[in-house]
Amino acid sequence: MLIGSLFFALTIAVYLVSKRIYTVRAKVYASPLIITPLLIISFLLMTGVSYESYNAGGKWLTDLLQPATIAFAIPLHKNFKVLKKHAAEIAAGVLSGTVIAVISSMLLAKWLHLSADLAASLVPRSVTTPIAMSISQSIGGIPSITAVFVIMTGVLGTLMGPTVLRLFRIDNEIARGVSLGTAAHGTGTSKAFELSSLTGTISSIAMILTALLTIGVAPAMLAVFLH
């Protein structure tokens, strides 16, 4: 219990320090989502501490992901009129993005010649972590591997998302929110809130809808892919 508390405190401390760095130097490569995992991994490798020992405290943060996701309901309520007005556009964008994410995951798995369980682990990569892990388990994947894929997708989405939006001159808040939330789940939503409150709100609902659609789409499409 004491060791778990120490690693929990260590993770929080590293995150706060990296967040302070990001506040001073707001560059993507200085993001706490990149610096924190790298520092923690480096610490574990240098000290020889096993992941299981670290996770005795780290899992408490994982458990907080679910209530944190539910907390997105607050900005949704505040911007309900806007969401209602653009419901059709949001739904169409999320649906197409979800289908593309699942198909691209399966094509990538086929290209890399991944086994069935690894392919299933990759499919929900664009869904927020706690839901992605549940989807992975239900379709025969490995939840812990799925979590890695989800984090990688989120980091890449945060790194590339703003550049892609600028490249294609997408400055509409609805379109930006749908893009970041559908492609990069919670990490993209965090970036979206940096752009504007409305963009973050749209991103959060896109993230939630993507998770719900993936629950229905992934099993059916994976079954076709594996056969």
PyMOL CGO cylinders between C-alpha atoms (Angstrom):
from pymol import cmd
from pymol.cgo import CYLINDER

trace = [
    CYLINDER, 0.00, 0.00, 0.00, 2.86, 2.39, 0.89, 0.3, 1, 1, 1, 1, 1, 1,
    CYLINDER, 2.86, 2.39, 0.89, 4.71, 1.63, -2.36, 0.3, 1, 1, 1, 1, 1, 1,
    CYLINDER, 4.71, 1.63, -2.36, 1.53, 2.20, -4.34, 0.3, 1, 1, 1, 1, 1, 1,
    CYLINDER, 1.53, 2.20, -4.34, 1.03, 5.58, -2.63, 0.3, 1, 1, 1, 1, 1, 1,
    CYLINDER, 1.03, 5.58, -2.63, 4.61, 6.59, -3.43, 0.3, 1, 1, 1, 1, 1, 1,
    CYLINDER, 4.61, 6.59, -3.43, 4.26, 5.77, -7.12, 0.3, 1, 1, 1, 1, 1, 1,
    CYLINDER, 4.26, 5.77, -7.12, 0.90, 7.54, -7.21, 0.3, 1, 1, 1, 1, 1, 1,
    CYLINDER, 0.90, 7.54, -7.21, 2.51, 10.65, -5.72, 0.3, 1, 1, 1, 1, 1, 1,
    CYLINDER, 2.51, 10.65, -5.72, 5.46, 10.34, -8.11, 0.3, 1, 1, 1, 1, 1, 1,
    CYLINDER, 5.46, 10.34, -8.11, 3.18, 10.27, -11.13, 0.3, 1, 1, 1, 1, 1, 1,
    CYLINDER, 3.18, 10.27, -11.13, 1.25, 13.33, -9.94, 0.3, 1, 1, 1, 1, 1, 1,
    CYLINDER, 1.25, 13.33, -9.94, 4.49, 15.21, -9.24, 0.3, 1, 1, 1, 1, 1, 1,
    CYLINDER, 4.49, 15.21, -9.24, 5.95, 14.41, -12.65, 0.3, 1, 1, 1, 1, 1, 1,
    CYLINDER, 5.95, 14.41, -12.65, 2.73, 15.50, -14.33, 0.3, 1, 1, 1, 1, 1, 1,
    CYLINDER, 2.73, 15.50, -14.33, 2.61, 18.81, -12.45, 0.3, 1, 1, 1, 1, 1, 1,
    CYLINDER, 2.61, 18.81, -12.45, 6.22, 19.57, -13.33, 0.3, 1, 1, 1, 1, 1, 1,
    CYLINDER, 6.22, 19.57, -13.33, 5.66, 18.73, -17.01, 0.3, 1, 1, 1, 1, 1, 1,
    CYLINDER, 5.66, 18.73, -17.01, 2.47, 20.81, -17.03, 0.3, 1, 1, 1, 1, 1, 1,
    CYLINDER, 2.47, 20.81, -17.03, 4.44, 23.74, -15.65, 0.3, 1, 1, 1, 1, 1, 1,
    CYLINDER, 4.44, 23.74, -15.65, 6.98, 23.32, -18.45, 0.3, 1, 1, 1, 1, 1, 1,
    CYLINDER, 6.98, 23.32, -18.45, 4.15, 23.26, -20.99, 0.3, 1, 1, 1, 1, 1, 1,
    CYLINDER, 4.15, 23.26, -20.99, 2.70, 26.46, -19.51, 0.3, 1, 1, 1, 1, 1, 1,
    CYLINDER, 2.70, 26.46, -19.51, 6.01, 28.23, -19.98, 0.3, 1, 1, 1, 1, 1, 1,
    CYLINDER, 6.01, 28.23, -19.98, 6.75, 26.71, -23.38, 0.3, 1, 1, 1, 1, 1, 1,
    CYLINDER, 6.75, 26.71, -23.38, 3.48, 25.77, -25.08, 0.3, 1, 1, 1, 1, 1, 1,
    CYLINDER, 3.48, 25.77, -25.08, 4.90, 23.48, -27.72, 0.3, 1, 1, 1, 1, 1, 1,
    CYLINDER, 4.90, 23.48, -27.72, 3.44, 20.11, -28.66, 0.3, 1, 1, 1, 1, 1, 1,
    CYLINDER, 3.44, 20.11, -28.66, 6.67, 18.27, -27.81, 0.3, 1, 1, 1, 1, 1, 1,
    CYLINDER, 6.67, 18.27, -27.81, 6.49, 19.77, -24.30, 0.3, 1, 1, 1, 1, 1, 1,
    CYLINDER, 6.49, 19.77, -24.30, 3.00, 18.40, -23.67, 0.3, 1, 1, 1, 1, 1, 1,
    CYLINDER, 3.00, 18.40, -23.67, 2.54, 16.58, -20.33, 0.3, 1, 1, 1, 1, 1, 1,
    CYLINDER, 2.54, 16.58, -20.33, 1.00, 13.72, -22.32, 0.3, 1, 1, 1, 1, 1, 1,
    CYLINDER, 1.00, 13.72, -22.32, 4.40, 13.14, -23.91, 0.3, 1, 1, 1, 1, 1, 1,
    CYLINDER, 4.40, 13.14, -23.91, 6.82, 14.16, -21.16, 0.3, 1, 1, 1, 1, 1, 1,
    CYLINDER, 6.82, 14.16, -21.16, 5.09, 12.36, -18.26, 0.3, 1, 1, 1, 1, 1, 1,
    CYLINDER, 5.09, 12.36, -18.26, 5.07, 8.84, -19.81, 0.3, 1, 1, 1, 1, 1, 1,
    CYLINDER, 5.07, 8.84, -19.81, 8.65, 9.24, -21.04, 0.3, 1, 1, 1, 1, 1, 1,
    CYLINDER, 8.65, 9.24, -21.04, 9.91, 10.27, -17.60, 0.3, 1, 1, 1, 1, 1, 1,
    CYLINDER, 9.91, 10.27, -17.60, 7.99, 7.50, -15.83, 0.3, 1, 1, 1, 1, 1, 1,
    CYLINDER, 7.99, 7.50, -15.83, 9.23, 4.87, -18.28, 0.3, 1, 1, 1, 1, 1, 1,
    CYLINDER, 9.23, 4.87, -18.28, 12.80, 6.15, -17.92, 0.3, 1, 1, 1, 1, 1, 1,
    CYLINDER, 12.80, 6.15, -17.92, 12.47, 5.96, -14.12, 0.3, 1, 1, 1, 1, 1, 1,
    CYLINDER, 12.47, 5.96, -14.12, 11.20, 2.37, -14.23, 0.3, 1, 1, 1, 1, 1, 1,
    CYLINDER, 11.20, 2.37, -14.23, 13.99, 1.29, -16.59, 0.3, 1, 1, 1, 1, 1, 1,
    CYLINDER, 13.99, 1.29, -16.59, 16.73, 2.94, -14.54, 0.3, 1, 1, 1, 1, 1, 1,
    CYLINDER, 16.73, 2.94, -14.54, 15.51, 1.63, -11.18, 0.3, 1, 1, 1, 1, 1, 1,
    CYLINDER, 15.51, 1.63, -11.18, 14.43, -1.80, -12.38, 0.3, 1, 1, 1, 1, 1, 1,
    CYLINDER, 14.43, -1.80, -12.38, 10.99, -1.39, -10.81, 0.3, 1, 1, 1, 1, 1, 1,
    CYLINDER, 10.99, -1.39, -10.81, 8.45, -3.68, -12.46, 0.3, 1, 1, 1, 1, 1, 1,
    CYLINDER, 8.45, -3.68, -12.46, 5.33, -2.32, -14.11, 0.3, 1, 1, 1, 1, 1, 1,
    CYLINDER, 5.33, -2.32, -14.11, 3.20, -4.38, -11.71, 0.3, 1, 1, 1, 1, 1, 1,
    CYLINDER, 3.20, -4.38, -11.71, 4.79, -2.66, -8.71, 0.3, 1, 1, 1, 1, 1, 1,
    CYLINDER, 4.79, -2.66, -8.71, 4.36, 0.78, -10.25, 0.3, 1, 1, 1, 1, 1, 1,
    CYLINDER, 4.36, 0.78, -10.25, 0.77, 0.05, -11.26, 0.3, 1, 1, 1, 1, 1, 1,
    CYLINDER, 0.77, 0.05, -11.26, -0.14, -0.67, -7.63, 0.3, 1, 1, 1, 1, 1, 1,
    CYLINDER, -0.14, -0.67, -7.63, -0.47, 3.11, -7.35, 0.3, 1, 1, 1, 1, 1, 1,
    CYLINDER, -0.47, 3.11, -7.35, -0.76, 4.07, -11.01, 0.3, 1, 1, 1, 1, 1, 1,
    CYLINDER, -0.76, 4.07, -11.01, -4.01, 2.13, -11.41, 0.3, 1, 1, 1, 1, 1, 1,
    CYLINDER, -4.01, 2.13, -11.41, -5.75, 4.67, -9.15, 0.3, 1, 1, 1, 1, 1, 1,
    CYLINDER, -5.75, 4.67, -9.15, -5.27, 7.25, -11.90, 0.3, 1, 1, 1, 1, 1, 1,
    CYLINDER, -5.27, 7.25, -11.90, -6.63, 4.79, -14.46, 0.3, 1, 1, 1, 1, 1, 1,
    CYLINDER, -6.63, 4.79, -14.46, -9.74, 4.34, -12.31, 0.3, 1, 1, 1, 1, 1, 1,
    CYLINDER, -9.74, 4.34, -12.31, -10.26, 8.12, -12.38, 0.3, 1, 1, 1, 1, 1, 1,
    CYLINDER, -10.26, 8.12, -12.38, -10.58, 8.09, -16.19, 0.3, 1, 1, 1, 1, 1, 1,
    CYLINDER, -10.58, 8.09, -16.19, -14.22, 7.03, -16.03, 0.3, 1, 1, 1, 1, 1, 1,
    CYLINDER, -14.22, 7.03, -16.03, -15.49, 9.85, -13.78, 0.3, 1, 1, 1, 1, 1, 1,
    CYLINDER, -15.49, 9.85, -13.78, -13.28, 12.27, -15.74, 0.3, 1, 1, 1, 1, 1, 1,
    CYLINDER, -13.28, 12.27, -15.74, -15.00, 11.18, -18.95, 0.3, 1, 1, 1, 1, 1, 1,
    CYLINDER, -15.00, 11.18, -18.95, -18.42, 11.66, -17.36, 0.3, 1, 1, 1, 1, 1, 1,
    CYLINDER, -18.42, 11.66, -17.36, -17.39, 15.19, -16.34, 0.3, 1, 1, 1, 1, 1, 1,
    CYLINDER, -17.39, 15.19, -16.34, -17.50, 16.17, -20.02, 0.3, 1, 1, 1, 1, 1, 1,
    CYLINDER, -17.50, 16.17, -20.02, -21.29, 16.34, -19.55, 0.3, 1, 1, 1, 1, 1, 1,
    CYLINDER, -21.29, 16.34, -19.55, -20.87, 19.79, -17.99, 0.3, 1, 1, 1, 1, 1, 1,
    CYLINDER, -20.87, 19.79, -17.99, -19.71, 21.65, -21.14, 0.3, 1, 1, 1, 1, 1, 1,
    CYLINDER, -19.71, 21.65, -21.14, -22.23, 19.61, -23.14, 0.3, 1, 1, 1, 1, 1, 1,
    CYLINDER, -22.23, 19.61, -23.14, -25.03, 20.99, -21.02, 0.3, 1, 1, 1, 1, 1, 1,
    CYLINDER, -25.03, 20.99, -21.02, -23.73, 24.55, -21.36, 0.3, 1, 1, 1, 1, 1, 1,
    CYLINDER, -23.73, 24.55, -21.36, -23.65, 24.33, -25.16, 0.3, 1, 1, 1, 1, 1, 1,
    CYLINDER, -23.65, 24.33, -25.16, -26.75, 22.18, -25.67, 0.3, 1, 1, 1, 1, 1, 1,
    CYLINDER, -26.75, 22.18, -25.67, -28.42, 24.63, -28.09, 0.3, 1, 1, 1, 1, 1, 1,
    CYLINDER, -28.42, 24.63, -28.09, -25.39, 24.65, -30.38, 0.3, 1, 1, 1, 1, 1, 1,
    CYLINDER, -25.39, 24.65, -30.38, -25.18, 20.85, -30.27, 0.3, 1, 1, 1, 1, 1, 1,
    CYLINDER, -25.18, 20.85, -30.27, -28.86, 20.54, -31.14, 0.3, 1, 1, 1, 1, 1, 1,
    CYLINDER, -28.86, 20.54, -31.14, -28.50, 22.95, -34.06, 0.3, 1, 1, 1, 1, 1, 1,
    CYLINDER, -28.50, 22.95, -34.06, -25.58, 21.03, -35.58, 0.3, 1, 1, 1, 1, 1, 1,
    CYLINDER, -25.58, 21.03, -35.58, -26.65, 17.52, -34.55, 0.3, 1, 1, 1, 1, 1, 1,
    CYLINDER, -26.65, 17.52, -34.55, -26.84, 16.18, -38.10, 0.3, 1, 1, 1, 1, 1, 1,
    CYLINDER, -26.84, 16.18, -38.10, -23.39, 17.44, -39.08, 0.3, 1, 1, 1, 1, 1, 1,
    CYLINDER, -23.39, 17.44, -39.08, -21.83, 16.12, -35.88, 0.3, 1, 1, 1, 1, 1, 1,
    CYLINDER, -21.83, 16.12, -35.88, -23.46, 12.70, -36.27, 0.3, 1, 1, 1, 1, 1, 1,
    CYLINDER, -23.46, 12.70, -36.27, -22.41, 12.38, -39.93, 0.3, 1, 1, 1, 1, 1, 1,
    CYLINDER, -22.41, 12.38, -39.93, -18.84, 13.41, -39.16, 0.3, 1, 1, 1, 1, 1, 1,
    CYLINDER, -18.84, 13.41, -39.16, -18.49, 11.05, -36.23, 0.3, 1, 1, 1, 1, 1, 1,
    CYLINDER, -18.49, 11.05, -36.23, -20.05, 8.12, -38.09, 0.3, 1, 1, 1, 1, 1, 1,
    CYLINDER, -20.05, 8.12, -38.09, -17.74, 8.49, -41.10, 0.3, 1, 1, 1, 1, 1, 1,
    CYLINDER, -17.74, 8.49, -41.10, -14.73, 9.03, -38.84, 0.3, 1, 1, 1, 1, 1, 1,
    CYLINDER, -14.73, 9.03, -38.84, -15.53, 5.96, -36.74, 0.3, 1, 1, 1, 1, 1, 1,
    CYLINDER, -15.53, 5.96, -36.74, -15.93, 3.69, -39.77, 0.3, 1, 1, 1, 1, 1, 1,
    CYLINDER, -15.93, 3.69, -39.77, -12.68, 4.98, -41.27, 0.3, 1, 1, 1, 1, 1, 1,
    CYLINDER, -12.68, 4.98, -41.27, -10.86, 4.48, -37.95, 0.3, 1, 1, 1, 1, 1, 1,
    CYLINDER, -10.86, 4.48, -37.95, -12.02, 0.87, -37.64, 0.3, 1, 1, 1, 1, 1, 1,
    CYLINDER, -12.02, 0.87, -37.64, -11.31, 0.03, -41.29, 0.3, 1, 1, 1, 1, 1, 1,
    CYLINDER, -11.31, 0.03, -41.29, -7.87, 1.65, -41.22, 0.3, 1, 1, 1, 1, 1, 1,
    CYLINDER, -7.87, 1.65, -41.22, -7.04, -0.26, -38.03, 0.3, 1, 1, 1, 1, 1, 1,
    CYLINDER, -7.04, -0.26, -38.03, -7.98, -3.56, -39.63, 0.3, 1, 1, 1, 1, 1, 1,
    CYLINDER, -7.98, -3.56, -39.63, -6.03, -2.77, -42.81, 0.3, 1, 1, 1, 1, 1, 1,
    CYLINDER, -6.03, -2.77, -42.81, -3.00, -1.82, -40.69, 0.3, 1, 1, 1, 1, 1, 1,
    CYLINDER, -3.00, -1.82, -40.69, -3.32, -5.07, -38.75, 0.3, 1, 1, 1, 1, 1, 1,
    CYLINDER, -3.32, -5.07, -38.75, -3.48, -7.02, -42.00, 0.3, 1, 1, 1, 1, 1, 1,
    CYLINDER, -3.48, -7.02, -42.00, -0.50, -5.16, -43.45, 0.3, 1, 1, 1, 1, 1, 1,
    CYLINDER, -0.50, -5.16, -43.45, 1.56, -5.88, -40.32, 0.3, 1, 1, 1, 1, 1, 1,
    CYLINDER, 1.56, -5.88, -40.32, 0.34, -9.51, -40.26, 0.3, 1, 1, 1, 1, 1, 1,
    CYLINDER, 0.34, -9.51, -40.26, -0.88, -9.16, -36.69, 0.3, 1, 1, 1, 1, 1, 1,
    CYLINDER, -0.88, -9.16, -36.69, -2.51, -12.08, -34.91, 0.3, 1, 1, 1, 1, 1, 1,
    CYLINDER, -2.51, -12.08, -34.91, -6.26, -12.06, -34.29, 0.3, 1, 1, 1, 1, 1, 1,
    CYLINDER, -6.26, -12.06, -34.29, -5.91, -10.90, -30.67, 0.3, 1, 1, 1, 1, 1, 1,
    CYLINDER, -5.91, -10.90, -30.67, -3.54, -8.06, -31.58, 0.3, 1, 1, 1, 1, 1, 1,
    CYLINDER, -3.54, -8.06, -31.58, -5.83, -7.02, -34.45, 0.3, 1, 1, 1, 1, 1, 1,
    CYLINDER, -5.83, -7.02, -34.45, -8.74, -6.90, -32.02, 0.3, 1, 1, 1, 1, 1, 1,
    CYLINDER, -8.74, -6.90, -32.02, -6.59, -4.87, -29.63, 0.3, 1, 1, 1, 1, 1, 1,
    CYLINDER, -6.59, -4.87, -29.63, -5.86, -2.32, -32.35, 0.3, 1, 1, 1, 1, 1, 1,
    CYLINDER, -5.86, -2.32, -32.35, -9.43, -1.80, -33.57, 0.3, 1, 1, 1, 1, 1, 1,
    CYLINDER, -9.43, -1.80, -33.57, -10.69, 0.49, -30.74, 0.3, 1, 1, 1, 1, 1, 1,
    CYLINDER, -10.69, 0.49, -30.74, -7.56, 2.71, -30.80, 0.3, 1, 1, 1, 1, 1, 1,
    CYLINDER, -7.56, 2.71, -30.80, -9.59, 5.88, -31.48, 0.3, 1, 1, 1, 1, 1, 1,
    CYLINDER, -9.59, 5.88, -31.48, -11.80, 5.39, -28.42, 0.3, 1, 1, 1, 1, 1, 1,
    CYLINDER, -11.80, 5.39, -28.42, -11.12, 6.83, -24.97, 0.3, 1, 1, 1, 1, 1, 1,
    CYLINDER, -11.12, 6.83, -24.97, -9.08, 4.42, -22.83, 0.3, 1, 1, 1, 1, 1, 1,
    CYLINDER, -9.08, 4.42, -22.83, -11.58, 2.92, -20.33, 0.3, 1, 1, 1, 1, 1, 1,
    CYLINDER, -11.58, 2.92, -20.33, -14.16, 2.21, -23.04, 0.3, 1, 1, 1, 1, 1, 1,
    CYLINDER, -14.16, 2.21, -23.04, -11.53, 1.04, -25.53, 0.3, 1, 1, 1, 1, 1, 1,
    CYLINDER, -11.53, 1.04, -25.53, -10.23, -1.51, -23.03, 0.3, 1, 1, 1, 1, 1, 1,
    CYLINDER, -10.23, -1.51, -23.03, -13.75, -2.84, -22.47, 0.3, 1, 1, 1, 1, 1, 1,
    CYLINDER, -13.75, -2.84, -22.47, -14.38, -3.08, -26.22, 0.3, 1, 1, 1, 1, 1, 1,
    CYLINDER, -14.38, -3.08, -26.22, -11.04, -4.84, -26.69, 0.3, 1, 1, 1, 1, 1, 1,
    CYLINDER, -11.04, -4.84, -26.69, -11.86, -7.44, -24.06, 0.3, 1, 1, 1, 1, 1, 1,
    CYLINDER, -11.86, -7.44, -24.06, -15.30, -8.09, -25.54, 0.3, 1, 1, 1, 1, 1, 1,
    CYLINDER, -15.30, -8.09, -25.54, -13.95, -8.73, -29.06, 0.3, 1, 1, 1, 1, 1, 1,
    CYLINDER, -13.95, -8.73, -29.06, -11.02, -10.91, -28.03, 0.3, 1, 1, 1, 1, 1, 1,
    CYLINDER, -11.02, -10.91, -28.03, -8.30, -8.29, -27.73, 0.3, 1, 1, 1, 1, 1, 1,
    CYLINDER, -8.30, -8.29, -27.73, -5.76, -7.62, -24.99, 0.3, 1, 1, 1, 1, 1, 1,
    CYLINDER, -5.76, -7.62, -24.99, -6.88, -4.56, -22.96, 0.3, 1, 1, 1, 1, 1, 1,
    CYLINDER, -6.88, -4.56, -22.96, -3.38, -3.58, -21.82, 0.3, 1, 1, 1, 1, 1, 1,
    CYLINDER, -3.38, -3.58, -21.82, -2.14, -3.59, -25.43, 0.3, 1, 1, 1, 1, 1, 1,
    CYLINDER, -2.14, -3.59, -25.43, -5.19, -1.60, -26.47, 0.3, 1, 1, 1, 1, 1, 1,
    CYLINDER, -5.19, -1.60, -26.47, -4.32, 1.05, -23.88, 0.3, 1, 1, 1, 1, 1, 1,
    CYLINDER, -4.32, 1.05, -23.88, -0.91, 1.47, -25.53, 0.3, 1, 1, 1, 1, 1, 1,
    CYLINDER, -0.91, 1.47, -25.53, -2.48, 1.83, -28.98, 0.3, 1, 1, 1, 1, 1, 1,
    CYLINDER, -2.48, 1.83, -28.98, -4.97, 4.36, -27.61, 0.3, 1, 1, 1, 1, 1, 1,
    CYLINDER, -4.97, 4.36, -27.61, -2.22, 6.48, -26.05, 0.3, 1, 1, 1, 1, 1, 1,
    CYLINDER, -2.22, 6.48, -26.05, -0.17, 6.38, -29.26, 0.3, 1, 1, 1, 1, 1, 1,
    CYLINDER, -0.17, 6.38, -29.26, -3.20, 7.41, -31.31, 0.3, 1, 1, 1, 1, 1, 1,
    CYLINDER, -3.20, 7.41, -31.31, -3.98, 10.26, -28.93, 0.3, 1, 1, 1, 1, 1, 1,
    CYLINDER, -3.98, 10.26, -28.93, -0.42, 11.58, -28.92, 0.3, 1, 1, 1, 1, 1, 1,
    CYLINDER, -0.42, 11.58, -28.92, -0.12, 11.39, -32.71, 0.3, 1, 1, 1, 1, 1, 1,
    CYLINDER, -0.12, 11.39, -32.71, -3.53, 13.04, -33.07, 0.3, 1, 1, 1, 1, 1, 1,
    CYLINDER, -3.53, 13.04, -33.07, -2.43, 15.88, -30.81, 0.3, 1, 1, 1, 1, 1, 1,
    CYLINDER, -2.43, 15.88, -30.81, 0.84, 16.28, -32.68, 0.3, 1, 1, 1, 1, 1, 1,
    CYLINDER, 0.84, 16.28, -32.68, -0.59, 16.12, -36.20, 0.3, 1, 1, 1, 1, 1, 1,
    CYLINDER, -0.59, 16.12, -36.20, -4.17, 17.33, -35.70, 0.3, 1, 1, 1, 1, 1, 1,
    CYLINDER, -4.17, 17.33, -35.70, -3.60, 21.10, -35.52, 0.3, 1, 1, 1, 1, 1, 1,
    CYLINDER, -3.60, 21.10, -35.52, -1.20, 20.94, -38.48, 0.3, 1, 1, 1, 1, 1, 1,
    CYLINDER, -1.20, 20.94, -38.48, -3.71, 19.01, -40.59, 0.3, 1, 1, 1, 1, 1, 1,
    CYLINDER, -3.71, 19.01, -40.59, -6.48, 21.48, -39.68, 0.3, 1, 1, 1, 1, 1, 1,
    CYLINDER, -6.48, 21.48, -39.68, -4.27, 24.41, -40.72, 0.3, 1, 1, 1, 1, 1, 1,
    CYLINDER, -4.27, 24.41, -40.72, -3.14, 22.65, -43.90, 0.3, 1, 1, 1, 1, 1, 1,
    CYLINDER, -3.14, 22.65, -43.90, -6.72, 22.13, -45.06, 0.3, 1, 1, 1, 1, 1, 1,
    CYLINDER, -6.72, 22.13, -45.06, -7.78, 25.53, -43.71, 0.3, 1, 1, 1, 1, 1, 1,
    CYLINDER, -7.78, 25.53, -43.71, -10.42, 24.06, -41.41, 0.3, 1, 1, 1, 1, 1, 1,
    CYLINDER, -10.42, 24.06, -41.41, -11.30, 26.90, -39.06, 0.3, 1, 1, 1, 1, 1, 1,
    CYLINDER, -11.30, 26.90, -39.06, -14.91, 26.01, -38.27, 0.3, 1, 1, 1, 1, 1, 1,
    CYLINDER, -14.91, 26.01, -38.27, -15.23, 25.14, -34.57, 0.3, 1, 1, 1, 1, 1, 1,
    CYLINDER, -15.23, 25.14, -34.57, -17.72, 22.34, -35.20, 0.3, 1, 1, 1, 1, 1, 1,
    CYLINDER, -17.72, 22.34, -35.20, -15.50, 20.68, -37.81, 0.3, 1, 1, 1, 1, 1, 1,
    CYLINDER, -15.50, 20.68, -37.81, -12.39, 21.05, -35.65, 0.3, 1, 1, 1, 1, 1, 1,
    CYLINDER, -12.39, 21.05, -35.65, -14.12, 19.56, -32.64, 0.3, 1, 1, 1, 1, 1, 1,
    CYLINDER, -14.12, 19.56, -32.64, -15.49, 16.59, -34.55, 0.3, 1, 1, 1, 1, 1, 1,
    CYLINDER, -15.49, 16.59, -34.55, -12.09, 15.91, -36.13, 0.3, 1, 1, 1, 1, 1, 1,
    CYLINDER, -12.09, 15.91, -36.13, -10.08, 15.99, -32.90, 0.3, 1, 1, 1, 1, 1, 1,
    CYLINDER, -10.08, 15.99, -32.90, -12.65, 14.14, -30.78, 0.3, 1, 1, 1, 1, 1, 1,
    CYLINDER, -12.65, 14.14, -30.78, -13.24, 11.37, -33.32, 0.3, 1, 1, 1, 1, 1, 1,
    CYLINDER, -13.24, 11.37, -33.32, -9.61, 10.81, -34.24, 0.3, 1, 1, 1, 1, 1, 1,
    CYLINDER, -9.61, 10.81, -34.24, -7.81, 11.39, -30.94, 0.3, 1, 1, 1, 1, 1, 1,
    CYLINDER, -7.81, 11.39, -30.94, -10.43, 10.81, -28.18, 0.3, 1, 1, 1, 1, 1, 1,
    CYLINDER, -10.43, 10.81, -28.18, -9.64, 12.41, -24.79, 0.3, 1, 1, 1, 1, 1, 1,
    CYLINDER, -9.64, 12.41, -24.79, -6.20, 13.64, -25.78, 0.3, 1, 1, 1, 1, 1, 1,
    CYLINDER, -6.20, 13.64, -25.78, -7.61, 15.37, -28.83, 0.3, 1, 1, 1, 1, 1, 1,
    CYLINDER, -7.61, 15.37, -28.83, -10.39, 16.82, -26.72, 0.3, 1, 1, 1, 1, 1, 1,
    CYLINDER, -10.39, 16.82, -26.72, -7.84, 18.30, -24.33, 0.3, 1, 1, 1, 1, 1, 1,
    CYLINDER, -7.84, 18.30, -24.33, -6.17, 19.98, -27.31, 0.3, 1, 1, 1, 1, 1, 1,
    CYLINDER, -6.17, 19.98, -27.31, -9.54, 21.10, -28.64, 0.3, 1, 1, 1, 1, 1, 1,
    CYLINDER, -9.54, 21.10, -28.64, -10.30, 22.96, -25.39, 0.3, 1, 1, 1, 1, 1, 1,
    CYLINDER, -10.30, 22.96, -25.39, -7.05, 24.86, -25.92, 0.3, 1, 1, 1, 1, 1, 1,
    CYLINDER, -7.05, 24.86, -25.92, -8.47, 26.11, -29.23, 0.3, 1, 1, 1, 1, 1, 1,
    CYLINDER, -8.47, 26.11, -29.23, -11.82, 27.23, -27.79, 0.3, 1, 1, 1, 1, 1, 1,
    CYLINDER, -11.82, 27.23, -27.79, -14.51, 26.17, -25.34, 0.3, 1, 1, 1, 1, 1, 1,
    CYLINDER, -14.51, 26.17, -25.34, -16.96, 25.31, -28.12, 0.3, 1, 1, 1, 1, 1, 1,
    CYLINDER, -16.96, 25.31, -28.12, -14.38, 23.29, -30.05, 0.3, 1, 1, 1, 1, 1, 1,
    CYLINDER, -14.38, 23.29, -30.05, -13.62, 21.33, -26.89, 0.3, 1, 1, 1, 1, 1, 1,
    CYLINDER, -13.62, 21.33, -26.89, -17.30, 20.74, -26.22, 0.3, 1, 1, 1, 1, 1, 1,
    CYLINDER, -17.30, 20.74, -26.22, -17.92, 19.43, -29.74, 0.3, 1, 1, 1, 1, 1, 1,
    CYLINDER, -17.92, 19.43, -29.74, -14.81, 17.27, -29.43, 0.3, 1, 1, 1, 1, 1, 1,
    CYLINDER, -14.81, 17.27, -29.43, -16.04, 15.77, -26.17, 0.3, 1, 1, 1, 1, 1, 1,
    CYLINDER, -16.04, 15.77, -26.17, -19.39, 14.74, -27.64, 0.3, 1, 1, 1, 1, 1, 1,
    CYLINDER, -19.39, 14.74, -27.64, -17.62, 13.42, -30.75, 0.3, 1, 1, 1, 1, 1, 1,
    CYLINDER, -17.62, 13.42, -30.75, -15.40, 11.34, -28.48, 0.3, 1, 1, 1, 1, 1, 1,
    CYLINDER, -15.40, 11.34, -28.48, -18.39, 9.89, -26.65, 0.3, 1, 1, 1, 1, 1, 1,
    CYLINDER, -18.39, 9.89, -26.65, -20.32, 9.17, -29.86, 0.3, 1, 1, 1, 1, 1, 1,
    CYLINDER, -20.32, 9.17, -29.86, -17.24, 7.52, -31.36, 0.3, 1, 1, 1, 1, 1, 1,
    CYLINDER, -17.24, 7.52, -31.36, -17.05, 5.18, -28.38, 0.3, 1, 1, 1, 1, 1, 1,
    CYLINDER, -17.05, 5.18, -28.38, -20.74, 4.27, -28.66, 0.3, 1, 1, 1, 1, 1, 1,
    CYLINDER, -20.74, 4.27, -28.66, -20.55, 3.70, -32.41, 0.3, 1, 1, 1, 1, 1, 1,
    CYLINDER, -20.55, 3.70, -32.41, -17.38, 1.64, -32.11, 0.3, 1, 1, 1, 1, 1, 1,
    CYLINDER, -17.38, 1.64, -32.11, -19.11, -0.66, -29.64, 0.3, 1, 1, 1, 1, 1, 1,
    CYLINDER, -19.11, -0.66, -29.64, -21.64, -1.49, -32.36, 0.3, 1, 1, 1, 1, 1, 1,
    CYLINDER, -21.64, -1.49, -32.36, -19.44, -1.29, -35.45, 0.3, 1, 1, 1, 1, 1, 1,
    CYLINDER, -19.44, -1.29, -35.45, -16.20, -2.96, -34.33, 0.3, 1, 1, 1, 1, 1, 1,
    CYLINDER, -16.20, -2.96, -34.33, -17.44, -6.51, -33.56, 0.3, 1, 1, 1, 1, 1, 1,
    CYLINDER, -17.44, -6.51, -33.56, -19.32, -6.83, -36.87, 0.3, 1, 1, 1, 1, 1, 1,
    CYLINDER, -19.32, -6.83, -36.87, -16.51, -5.43, -39.01, 0.3, 1, 1, 1, 1, 1, 1,
    CYLINDER, -16.51, -5.43, -39.01, -13.85, -7.45, -37.18, 0.3, 1, 1, 1, 1, 1, 1,
    CYLINDER, -13.85, -7.45, -37.18, -15.83, -10.66, -37.74, 0.3, 1, 1, 1, 1, 1, 1,
    CYLINDER, -15.83, -10.66, -37.74, -15.92, -9.95, -41.48, 0.3, 1, 1, 1, 1, 1, 1,
    CYLINDER, -15.92, -9.95, -41.48, -12.22, -9.09, -41.49, 0.3, 1, 1, 1, 1, 1, 1,
    CYLINDER, -12.22, -9.09, -41.49, -11.14, -12.26, -39.67, 0.3, 1, 1, 1, 1, 1, 1,
    CYLINDER, -11.14, -12.26, -39.67, -13.18, -14.48, -41.97, 0.3, 1, 1, 1, 1, 1, 1,
]
cmd.load_cgo(trace, "trace")
